[in-house]
């Protein structure tokens, strides 16, 4: 019998269900990247009012033994430290704080280390310390109390570098990312790679803080036995909008997006100058991944690029970057931050508001994107690079791909190259019909390449585009030489193997 729908679920009482101790394992498996985990610790230092933070790699000869993050912030007393080390413990974050969930210190640390030790002191209290050892934490949330004598010695060890009358030390031991055997230069290579990546990450996500005169981050490497300091780097600010001259004189410009639940949100649209070699533009990942929205929360960058379901990234928008200051959204109705502070989940209300956003000149956000794309294309034309002419793509190629090919390549005055699925021998991924200008693809592999989707006239644009580019020489020559024939056989073998691998995945 169909009953009337209940808009409110009725209850018959409640009971307390505390988390199982194994929750600590889940807490330490949130996918924190190494750089993001360190950045979370630095966030805590900033919230504590630190002016100096040191990320200290400690080695014993060829072996890395510990990682320590030290700051000269206000520190904590015994009670505050207990709250900080409590899973989910909240210490009454100020409105401008970078902390949010009360899990960063624990989850970031235990994602990368077997134990995390915190030793701290305020101007008015003696040093105190706590340690989470993953082995004990997983058995019953048991947190160790650090010997007061060691706590004092540890503070003294970092006296003046940078701890003064107050400060906090976070120590990681059993760091999972460290090389297990450091001989043969393995430790040196690891440090060179890791220090560079860490510096770029901190420089980008905390660039507004690093641009200030009163805040500094240093990354150093020291031997615990000899005291020799192998390296000492100051982290530089990497402003993703730090270009000397705009790529379009009409920008930057602020587009106002009206979101019913929050009110007006400013979208500061920038266009980078083309072919920039500045680190601020190209040093922290593929350029195409860094186009899009840059969300800030309390001056801390929490997303560096991406379009948040507004559109797909593409090379022609590589110069477009948009700064967005996140408003106060306590219920998370429109914006929700990931725990790792590396991304923002935006509701459809945001996408709709962006589509309707305009600047003071009446230009739409879509106009801004068109201007960014135009700046990119004009720069390519001015570069003076001559590309080899190609046979135009025709029937069977997705119209969007055809448009880009027509814009990027000079085209021959010949019949367009058509694409057609057809039964072919199992060891052939494609065949070419030079007379009819037709490229045949093996029907046997179509379903696997489409991932179970139904086939259409313009399907499999990625595969067709790759084969189109590979086969240009074959279609433009009346006779194929031995080198080209051998290349075609090579491509056949690799593509057939890839297609069969796709079939195996579909079968699984």
N, C-alpha and C positions, 0 to 999 in steps of 0.2 A: 504494500500500500504506500503510495506517495504521500509524504507528510509535508507540511508547510516549511519552507526554507527558514532556517534560524540565522538571522544576521549577527547575533551574538552567541558565542558558544557557551552554553550553561556549564557551570562547574559545581562540584560537590565537596569542595574543600581544597587543601594544598598540603604539600609536604616538602621538607628540605632535602635536596639531593646534592651534597657536596661533590666536587670533582674527584675522580679517581686519581691516584698519584701518577698514573701513566699519562695524565694530561700534560705533564712536563715534556714527555716525548713529542706530543703533538705540537706543543709550543715551540719546540726547537726544530720543527720540520716545516716551517712556513715559507721556505724557499728564499730566505734572505741571501742576497749576494754579499760577497765579502765587503765590497766598498759601501753598499747600502747599510750594512751592519755597523761599520765604523762611523758612518755619517749619523746614525741614530744616537750613538754615544756622544758625538760632538754636539748634537742637538741638546742633550741634557746639560752639557757644559755651558752652552749659550744661555739656556734657561736659568742656570745658576749664576749668571752674570760674569762669566769668565772673560778675560781679555786675551788670555794665551792658552792654547791647547797644544799638547805635544803627543804625537802618535809615535810610540817608541818600540822598535823591533829589537829584541834582545837575542843575541846569539852566543853560543859557546863554541868557539872555533868555527867549524863548518856546519854546526847544527843550530838551527833556530829553536829557542826554548820557550819564549813567551812573547806576548804582545801586550803593551801597556798604553792606556790613554790617560793622560794627566792634565788637569786644568787648575787654574787659580781662582775658581769660582768660590761662592760663599760657603760651600761645604754643607755637611749635615751633622746633626747630633744623633745620639743613639736612637731616639724614637723615630726621627725622620728617616734614618737609614733602614730601620725595620719596615717602614712603609714602602720605601723605594725598592726593597728586595722582596716584597710580597707580590706574588703573581696577581696582576690586576689591581695592585695597590695604587690608589689615586692620592696625590698630595695637594689637591686644590690648585690646579693649573690656573695661572693668570690668563687674562684674555689674550695677551700677546705671546703666550708660550708656544713652543714648537711641539712639546709633548701632548699626547691626546689620550692614549688607551691604557697607559699604565703597564704595558708589556714590553716596551722597546728594549730596555736594559737587559731583561732576562731572555727574551726570545732571540734578540739579535746576537747576544753573547753565546748562549747555549746552542745556537745554530752552527757555531764555528769552533767552539771550544768545549773540552770536557769539564772545565770548571771556570767559574768567574768569581773573582775576589774584588770586593770594593772596600777601600780604606779611605776615610775622610775625616776632616776636622773643620770646625768653625773657629772664629776668632776667640770664642769664649769657652770652648769645650776641648777635651783631650781627644786624640785620634781614636776612632772606633772602626771596627771592620767586620764584615760578614762574607761568607763564601757559599755559593751554590756549587756543589759537586754533583754532576749529573747522576752519578751512581746512587747517591743518597737521596737526591731530589725525587728521583723516580720511584722511590720506595715509600715516601710519606711526607713530602714537602719539608724535609729536614735541612735547615740552613745552619751552617757552622758559624760560631762566633770566633773571630780572629783574636789570637793572643795579644793583649794590650802592648806588651813590649815590642812584638814584631810590628804592630801597627805604627808605633812611634818611630821605629827604625826605618820603616818603609817611607813614611812621610819625610824623615830626615834625608833619605837617599835622594828624594826629588826636591829638597829644599833649594829654592832659588831657580829651579828649572822645571816648571815655572812656579811651584808652590811657594807662597809667602807665609802670611799668618793663617791662611785658610786654603782649602783646595780639596780635590778628590782624585783618587787613583782607581782606575778600573783595570784589572789584570786578567788576561786570558792565559790559561795553561792547557796543554794538550790540544793545540790549535790544529784542526783537521786539515786545513789548507796548506800547512807547512810541509816541505819535503821530508819524507821519512828518513832519507839518507842524503846528507848534504855534500858529500864528496864530489870531486871532479868538477867543481864550479857550479854544481846544481843550485846551491843556496844563493850564490851571487846572481845567477840568472833569474831565479825566482824573485829575489828582492828587486832587481832592476825592473822586471816586468810589473811586479805588484805595486811598488812605490809609484811608478809612473801612472798606472791606472787609477790608483787611489788618489793621487794628487789631482788628476783631471776630474774625477768624480766629485771630490770635495770642492774643487775650484768652481765647478759648474753649479751644483745644487746649493752651495752656500756663498755664491759669488757676491750677493749684496752685503753680507756680513764682512767678507774678506776685503771688500772695497773701502771699508771704514778704517780710519787711522787707529782705532782702539781695539782691533781684534786681529789675532794672528793664529795660524795653524802651522806647526812645524812637524815634519816627518823625519825621524832620525833612526840610525842603526848603530848599535853599540855592542861591544863584546863584554860579557858579564865578568869574565876573569881578569882581563887586562885593562878594562876601562877604555880601550881605544874606541873612538867614535869614527865609524867608517863613512858615514854620510849624514848630512843635515840639510834638509830642503825646506824652504819656506813655500807654502802652497799659495799660488797666485790666483787671483780672481779671474774667472772665465765667464765674462758676460755674454750670453748668447745673442744680445742685441748691441754688442760693442763694435759696430762698424764705424769707420771714420767718415764715410760719405754714403748716403742712402742710394740704393739702386734705382730709386725713382724719386724725383724732387718733390712729388706730391705726398710722400709718406716720410715718417709715420703719421697715421691718422687714427683717431679713436672712433670705433663703431659702437653704438649703444644698443645693447640687446635687452629688451623688456621681458623679464620673466615674472609671471604673475605672483609666484610664491615669494619672490625675493626683491622684486623691483628692478631698476636699471643696472645692467652690468656692462662695464667698459671692456671692449676688445681692442687693444692697441696693436694695429696692424703695421708691421714693418716689412720692408723689402730689402734684403741684403744686396750689396753690389755683386755682380756675377764674377765667377772665377776667383773668389777670394781665397787666399792662402792662410788667412789668420787662424790661429788655434781656436778662437771663439766660434768660428764657423765650421771647421772640419776636424777638430782634434778628438771629438768624443763620440765617434760612431759614424755610420753611414749617413751622408747628408740627407738622403730621402727619408730616413727615420727621424730626423730632427726637424723636419718641416711641421708646421701646424701650431697647436696651442701649447703655451708655456704657462702653467698655472702656478701662482704664488700664494702661499698662506703665511701671513706674518713675516714677509720678506724671505721666506724659505721656499726655494723652487721645489715643487712636489710633482711636477710632470714636465718633461723636456721633449716636447714634440708629440705628434699624433693628432688625429682629427676627431676622436671620440664619437665615432659613428656619423659624423657630419658628411664625410666623403672619404674616398680612398686616397692614399698617398700616391703621388706620381712625380716623376723626375722634373717635369716642367714647373712644379710648384716648390722646387728646392730652395728658392729665395724667400719664401713666405714664412714668417714666424709671427705669432700673435701672443702678446702678453695679456694675461687675465689675472686680476687680483681676486682671489676667492672671497666672497662675502661671508658673513656669519650665517651659517646654515646648520644650527644645532641638531635639527631632526634629520638632516641628510636627505631632504626631499628632492633636491636638485643635484647636489654634489656630495659624493662620498669618497673619502681618501682611503687608499689602501694602507694597511698597517705599516708597511715598509716605506711609505711616503715616496713612492716612485710612480704613482699613477693616480688618476682621478676618474671615477665613474660618474658620468653625467646622464641625467634623465632625458627623455625625449623632449621635455620642455625647453631644455637648453638648445637642442638642435633646431627646434622651431624658431626660437628667439634669434639664433644666429642667422637663419635664412632671412629674417625680416630686419636685421640690424642695419642701421644707417649712420653715417658720420655727419658732421656739421654742414657739409656741402651737399648732402642729399644722396651721396653715393652709397650703394648697397655693399654688403660684404662680398657678394658675388662679383661686383665690379673690382673690388680690391684683389680678389684671386685672379681675375682676368688680367689686371695690370701686372701682378707678380709673374704670371705666365708670359706675358708679352715682354717683360724685362729680360726674362731668361732666354726667350727665343731670339730677341734682337741681339743679345750678347753673343749668342752662338753664330749668328750671321756675320757679326763684326769680326769674329775670330779668324775668318778667312780660310777655314778648313774646307777643302774640296773632297766630297765623298763620291765614291764610284756610283754611277747610275745603276738603277735596278729596274727589273721588270715590274710593272705595277701589280699589286695584289688585286684579285677579283672575287668572283663568286665563291662563297665558303669561308671567307675571312671576315671576322667581326668588323663592323663599320668603324668602331672606335680605333681599332688597331690600324685599319686602312688609313684613317685620317692622320694618325701619327706618322706612319710611313711616308705618306705623301708630303707631310711637313718637313720631315727629317732628311729625306733622300731625293736627289734628282731622279726622275723616272724616264725610262726609255719610251719611245713612241711605238709600243708594241701591244699586242693583245694581252690583256691582263691574265695573270697566272691564276687558274682555278684550282679548287681543292675538292676532292671527292673521296668518300669512303667506299672501299671495294674489297671483295674477298681476294686475298693474296696468299702465297705460300707462308707457312708459319715462320720461316726464317727471314722473311722480308717485312720490314716495318713500313716501307714506302716503295713506290716505283714512279718513274717519271715518263711522261709522254711529251717529248719535245715538240713534235709536230702540232699537237693540239693544245700545247701549253697547259697541261693538266698535271697536277701532283696527286697521285693516288696514295691513300693511307689505308693500312690493313684494318678491315672491319673487325677482325678477331679481337683486336686490342681496344676497341672503341669504348665498350662499357666500363672496362677497368680504368681507363684514362679519365672518364667522366665521373668516376666515383659513384656509379649507380644512378646518376641523373639521366634523364631522357635525352637522346641526341636531337640536335637541331641543325639547320643549315650552317649556322656560324659557330658551332660548338668547338670545344678544345682550342681556344685562341692561343694559349701558351704553346702547345705542341705545334700547331700550324705555323706560328710565327717563327719558332726555332728552325723548323724544316725549311720554311720560306727563305730565311737568311742563309742557311747552309747550301741551298740548291741554286743560288743565283748564278754561279759560274757554270753549272751544268746546263741550265736553260739558255745561257747566252753564248754557248759555244756549239758550233756545228759538229765538231768532233772532240771527244774527251780524251785527254792524254792519260798516260798510265798513272801519274801522280793523283789526278782527280778521281780516277776510277778506284784507286786504292783508298783514298779518303772516303769515298762513298761506301765502300765495303766496311770500313772502320765504323762509320756512323750507323750503318745498318746493324752491325753486331752490338754496339753499345745501346742503341735505342730498343732493339728487340729484347736485350737482357733487362733493361729498365721496365719495358712493358710487361714482361713475364713476372718481374718482381711485383708490379702492381696487381697482376692477376692473382698471385699468391696471397697478397694482403686481402683482396676481396674475398678469396676463398676462406681465409681464416676468420 
